[in-house]
Amino acid sequence: MNNKIFSSGDYYNLFYENKDYELEAKYVHKKIQEYKSNSTSILELGCGTGKHAINLAKFGYKILGIEKSESMLKKTTKTEHLQFRQGDIREIKLKDKYDCVISLFHVMSYQITNESLISVFRTAFNNLKKDGLFIFDFWFGPAVIDQKPMVRTKTISTKNKTICRIAEPELFLDRNQVNVNYTYHDFDHSTKSFKIINESHQMRYFSIPELELVANETGFQVLNYEEFLTGLQPSFDTWGVSIVLRKNG
Ligand SMILES: C[S@@+](CC[C@H](N)C(=O)[O-])C[C@H]1O[C@@H](n2cnc3c(N)ncnc32)[C@H](O)[C@@H]1O
């Protein structure tokens, strides 16, 4: 058995093949246009397999994606305007400054300790130009607590494989944390072999005042927060909220 986080970029792309990255990139582009329309460069923290980046590049942005998982990075496609680098977003130091920093699909919720969270805010601050934007989405605490994470299964079949993924969550109210324990049952049709892979994703949910506090302490002001994609006011039904911050001065 394997006990890694994001053991495979292959699994990731398979399980999220229906995620609408194009629509999400359009939404982020709209937010950028709304709050800093002269933006031309983006730093993406936790870019995964680079699917938001590739769609955002279509709007003309120059993008650098940072990702710690080598197997996710292997799935990215570099172009002249689209570059990727391996690194930890809590400590990476870059020479260029960007108009916008983005971090999507709950990357910020993977920052479960206060130290990690603050470090990523500092990375965003240090790599933004004056008045730059920091845009990210996150698990919204009121909805997580009200709805409660549930056991979910998903099966994907390809020509060669059938993979069943079971997600079993554990909620830790004292830490604002949910550990999502994934088990992948992977059957290879041609070799008739079977393997089991375990991954544990430790996720933190946030409240708005909590993020506002961290933002203000690290040199940002909150410009907007809303339900991710719809723009609706966050409610007990809103698991994913996006927030737009502006770097002070
Ligand atoms: C759910 S995935 C999202 C990936 C991508 N943003 C997307 O939308 O497909 C979360 C990603 O955050 C990355 N990540 C989490 N913490 C990180 C850190 N400290 N440094 C670099 N990458 C990190 C993980 O490796 C993973 O690829």
Ligand as a Chemical Component Dictionary entry (heavy atoms), coordinates in Angstrom:
data_LIG
# 
_chem_comp.id                   LIG 
_chem_comp.type                 NON-POLYMER 
_chem_comp.pdbx_formal_charge   0 
_chem_comp.three_letter_code    LIG 
# 
loop_
_chem_comp_atom.comp_id 
_chem_comp_atom.atom_id 
_chem_comp_atom.alt_atom_id 
_chem_comp_atom.type_symbol 
_chem_comp_atom.charge 
_chem_comp_atom.model_Cartn_x 
_chem_comp_atom.model_Cartn_y 
_chem_comp_atom.model_Cartn_z 
_chem_comp_atom.pdbx_ordinal 
LIG C1  C1  C 0  -6.765 19.963 -5.377  1  
LIG S1  S1  S 1  -5.215 20.226 -6.094  2  
LIG C2  C2  C 0  -5.521 21.626 -7.130  3  
LIG C3  C3  C 0  -4.565 21.695 -8.284  4  
LIG C4  C4  C 0  -4.911 22.765 -9.334  5  
LIG N1  N1  N 0  -4.925 24.091 -8.752  6  
LIG C5  C5  C 0  -6.232 22.462 -9.973  7  
LIG O1  O1  O 0  -7.161 23.283 -9.856  8  
LIG O2  O2  O -1 -6.368 21.395 -10.609 9  
LIG C6  C6  C 0  -4.245 20.949 -4.794  10 
LIG C7  C7  C 0  -2.808 21.144 -5.244  11 
LIG O3  O3  O 0  -2.131 21.987 -4.310  12 
LIG C8  C8  C 0  -0.793 21.537 -4.247  13 
LIG N2  N2  N 0  -0.206 22.046 -3.013  14 
LIG C9  C9  C 0  -0.731 22.015 -1.770  15 
LIG N3  N3  N 0  0.113  22.554 -0.876  16 
LIG C10 C10 C 0  1.208  22.949 -1.576  17 
LIG C11 C11 C 0  2.444  23.566 -1.220  18 
LIG N4  N4  N 0  2.711  23.872 0.053   19 
LIG N5  N5  N 0  3.330  23.858 -2.203  20 
LIG C12 C12 C 0  3.072  23.550 -3.499  21 
LIG N6  N6  N 0  1.914  22.945 -3.905  22 
LIG C13 C13 C 0  1.005  22.642 -2.957  23 
LIG C14 C14 C 0  -0.933 20.012 -4.278  24 
LIG O4  O4  O 0  0.270  19.373 -4.585  25 
LIG C15 C15 C 0  -2.006 19.862 -5.333  26 
LIG O5  O5  O 0  -1.484 19.738 -6.625  27 
# 
loop_
_chem_comp_bond.comp_id 
_chem_comp_bond.atom_id_1 
_chem_comp_bond.atom_id_2 
_chem_comp_bond.value_order 
_chem_comp_bond.pdbx_ordinal 
LIG C1  S1  SING 1  
LIG S1  C2  SING 2  
LIG S1  C6  SING 3  
LIG C2  C3  SING 4  
LIG C3  C4  SING 5  
LIG C4  N1  SING 6  
LIG C4  C5  SING 7  
LIG C5  O1  DOUB 8  
LIG C5  O2  SING 9  
LIG C6  C7  SING 10 
LIG C7  O3  SING 11 
LIG C7  C15 SING 12 
LIG O3  C8  SING 13 
LIG C8  N2  SING 14 
LIG C8  C14 SING 15 
LIG N2  C9  SING 16 
LIG N2  C13 SING 17 
LIG C9  N3  DOUB 18 
LIG N3  C10 SING 19 
LIG C10 C11 SING 20 
LIG C10 C13 DOUB 21 
LIG C11 N4  SING 22 
LIG C11 N5  DOUB 23 
LIG N5  C12 SING 24 
LIG C12 N6  DOUB 25 
LIG N6  C13 SING 26 
LIG C14 O4  SING 27 
LIG C14 C15 SING 28 
LIG C15 O5  SING 29 
# 
